[in-house]
Amino acid sequence: MGGMIFDTHCHGYWKGLGDRQAEVRRNMLEAGVLRSVQIGADYASSLDALALARDWGEQTWCTAGLHPTDCQDCAPESVPGWMEKLGELARRNRDKVVGIGETGLDYYHLKPGREEAGKRVQRVFFAAQAELARRLDLALVIHTRDASADMLALMRTLPIGRAVIHCYSQDPDFARALMELPGEIYFSFSGVLTYKNARSVQQTARELPLDRILVETDAPFLPPQSVRNRVSVNEPAFTRHVLEFLQTLRDEPAGEVERAVWDNSNRAFRIPGQPAP
Ligand SMILES: [Zn+2]
């Protein structure tokens, strides 16, 4: 099976994937999934993502970041120290680190009784990572769940350069509002796009300009519909299922969609050796 498919968001170091890397990589190549960005979710996993990007060689990159659910127990005063560490990791590994994140807002996973404090800390960490991404000229990888209004309000005030809304799960209105912001914003669709109850996500994927669309797995989470009842662990190879589903939603010829999404992915992360727009 040929293909030029780019999994723009996965966690290949995670339990269930990291312990069977040879097989995971073989499956990717067979499915035409040639490139991936390994995503950090806290400092330790950012190091894991970097190690994987080095192990897997030329076709693999990574990000460094602090996920909103992981930082809500941190003190806001610890932010400068964390940014120092993330920034240093990114600067020392310029050839591999192509983004800051995943960061963002997750109001679904708040601690009972500490909701407002949790939201506040998430906002502080998100703002700091947005500024770091801008300063280092890296893509900002955004996770947003049950927090669209606050996310929009924050993105309107922050210095957003290039950003990827990962695992897009909202309706077309949210995408339209984001499209009005000045930054270079991309929308990455995961296995969620293929789910039966995801009509408004599918509508968003139909409406967006093709040059803003990416695909991802978020592996090991969220297997696409077509494999959901036979596997519990998602893997980068299944990016192909997301792309194929996207192709059924779009009016453009399938080959054109595949080519555009590949080009978008390289552009969004300014993959070395790829021309900037
Ligand atoms: Zn993720």
Boltz pocket constraint, residues with backbone or C-beta under 6 A from the ligand:
constraints:
  - pocket:
      binder: B
      contacts: [[A, 9], [A, 11], [A, 39], [A, 102], [A, 218]]
      max_distance: 6.0
